[in-house]
Amino acid sequence: MNNPSEAQTYHPEYGTSLSDASRPIVDYIDWQIPMTWAMYVMFIIALMFLSYGFYRRIRVWRAGKEDGERLGDLGKRFGFMLGELLTQRRVRNMGFPAVFHSFIFYGFIVLVITTAVVALDTYLGTSIFKGWPYVILTVGSEIAGLLILIGVGMALWRRHVSKPKEIPQWAGDTWALALIFLLVFTGYLVAGLRLAAQPSPWEALSFIGVIFSMPFRGLEAETSQILHMSIWWFHTILAMVWIGSIPYTKFAHLFFLPANAFLAKMKPRGELARENVLEMMESDDFDEESFQLGVQKTTEFTWKQLLDLDACIRCGRCEMQCPSTQAGEPFGPRQFLDECSKLHEGFLKNRSDKAEAPDIVENAFNDEFLWFCRTCAACMEICPAFIDHVDDMITVKRNEIMMHGRTPSEGQRFLQTMENQGNPFATQSDRVDFIRDVLGARVIGAGEEVDVLYFIGCVTTFDLEKQKIARDVCKLLDEAGVDWGVLGDAETCCGDPARVMGQELQFQTAAVTQTEELNSRKFNVLMTACPHCLNTLKYEYPQFDGNYQVMHHSEYLMKLVEEGKLKLKTPVGRKTVFHDPCYLGRYHGEYDAPRKLLRTIPGMGLEEMESHHSKSLCCGGGGGHFFMDLKGGSDRVNNMRVEQAKTAGGEVIATACGFCMGMLEDAVKTLNLEDSIEVRDIAALLVESSGAQAADPEKKDAAAEANEDAPAA
């Protein structure tokens, strides 16, 4: 470090002690730089380009349909946006990309703060940039710039050397990274030239700048000044180009992502927007010819869905998590956004007064594309831009199936069965027989009251293998002395399979019918063992005046264990892995209750598979795929999941969903692992440990007889 007294011969403003140490602001703004007015002119021009670019994008969004629910609860939205912006929670959970993105993002925050402080001192006459703030900001900026350079290098390596298949090779992304690199690098060069010409007693604080100054020390003053001025102007021009290019390049995400976070869906993830089909069809002015449902063209998207198209940064994280993409199927959530965006931009660019926007299906992608989606929400969980991929795709599905009758043939069959029978499996008489002959459960009629109303669900009722889930749940409720009953013949399908397929009329008809039945009975808890029923009953039915305390059986059984009403005593000594059902985890946010239950079982060795909790891999049965077997992938999603269980050494795959159980059992058979892996619902493991038995046979027979004599609901 130079002698302070020597430094003062150059700049008396430098302090001789840390308390008054400061670097003159002139060093940052215009040391040896003439015509600084030109910088302000360029800045105004850059702002004009910036403003016009955003004006164009906002004008496009405003052409979309209304989506009013995005503008409520402004305080909560602002807090959410700020929290997500500062913590970068969704970016930080992606390993290598999280590291370099954090280096660049947080590095820029430090540089922006330092620049703001310098600007305040320069233009408003404050005196912030001295003493400890000077030391902290100077050192922080040196480190921040270095981290940005490292982060850019890591990003370029990933894009051009590692080349993950999910990342498109776009020249614009490379240009953006190169611009960031040049901005920081030329900034260091400017600082190095200044330090070489103007030694400071505190120059060691600018340790990176000192390194950059070494090649320039000893230069003649005139040469140093010319070189400094040239690089300073180059750096300034780069900065202005960056500002002006923001709305037209990937840098737009600096604004679009916070905006999308602020406008994020505050309702439960499983609550889809409702277009009241029944009301529209019953209206006096209903016109079948002009009736329209869902989205057929990009011009029919809401303004928020159009913002989603712009907010997507094509990072590929959604497709890294998407089970369909991982299985090699011709589908990807990023592809959906990308192709819709290209279609919309193409229409806006080439439209004439009489031109109609092209249909999304058959122009953005073929008519099979959307049906590969499992609605598992893995894309939405990981998306750093808070895009509602599943919601956006279902609006297009609604139009496909409701307006054009296009759906896979297997999907059409189960929907037809659901329309005819009230469920996608069999006749309601089979449901009655199961409840009477197998469960012997008490049927709660209209006007009657019970503590816990068990909504069994269709897959658990009609699939012979899954019926054991209901039997085990009933044993545990009896063991705990719970006052419980079922709807009996009054229970029909909750409507979930129809809704995720886009058959909104069937869903709404089912919802209206079921809420009427539920509202005619009194109960404290509506319990179900099916996460799909859980999502529909808890988050969708309030749209139909069905407001209930809905609990998944894992949550309710955990409550019984914690209250001491259900005791787990017999060891179950098998290595177990838990498969998180998508609609229990990512939709309902429940990851702990099933695991707590399993860990409460004596001797239970619980392990995690490679993909677990919020990153759990779907079983492959979501989005109606339990009823369909679409071809086109290089692997099967359920096989991939069982392979993960095998790798983790699982002897038992525990789950808490009948659909998951069925898909995983099929995969175990396909992979010839029946001798080494079994799939069981958590209720079965609890029965094994608790020794729970069915209710007293005499009581069971009496209940069955009462059900037989009761009038039909």
ZIPEVEN-V306308 format. One line per field, one symbol per residue. ss: DSSP state (H for helix, E for strand, L for the rest). Layout:
BEGIN
ss = ???
END
This chain:
BEGIN
ss = LLLHHHHHHHLLLLLLLHHHLLLLHHHHHLLLLLLHHHHHHHHHHHHHHHHHHHHHHHHHHHLLELLHHHHLLHHHHHHHHHHHHHHLLLLLLLLHHHHHHHHHHHHHHHHHHHHHHHHHHHHLLLLLLLHHHHHHHHHHHHHHHHHHHHHHHHHHHHHHHHLLLLLLLLHHHHHHHHHHHHHHHHHHHHHHHHHHHLLLLLHHHHHHHHHHHHHHLLLLHHHHHHHHHHHHHHHHHHHHHHHHHHHHLHHHHHHHHHHHHHLLLLLLLLLLLLLLHHHHHHLLLLLLLLLLLLLLEHHHLEHHHHHHHHHLLLLLHHHHHLHHHHLLLLLLHHHHHHHHHHHHHHHHHHLLLLLLLLELELLLELLLHHHHLLLLLHHHHHLLLLLLHHHHHHHHHHHHHHHLLLLLHHHHHHHHHHHHHLLLLLLHHHHHHHHHHHHLLLELLLLLEEEEEEELLHHHHHLLLLHHHHHHHHHHHHHLLLLEEELHHHLLLLLHHHHHHLLHHHHHHHHHHHHHHHHLLEEEEEEELLHHHHHHHHHHHHHHLLLLLEEEHHHHHHHHHHLLLLLLLLLLLLEEEELLLLLLLLLLLLLHHHHHHHHHLLLLEEELLLLLHHHLLLLLLLLLLLLLLLLLLLLLHHHHHHHHHHHLLLLEEEELLHHHHHHHHHHHHHLLLLLLLEEEEHHHHHHHHHLLLLLLHHHHHHHHHHHHHLLLL
END
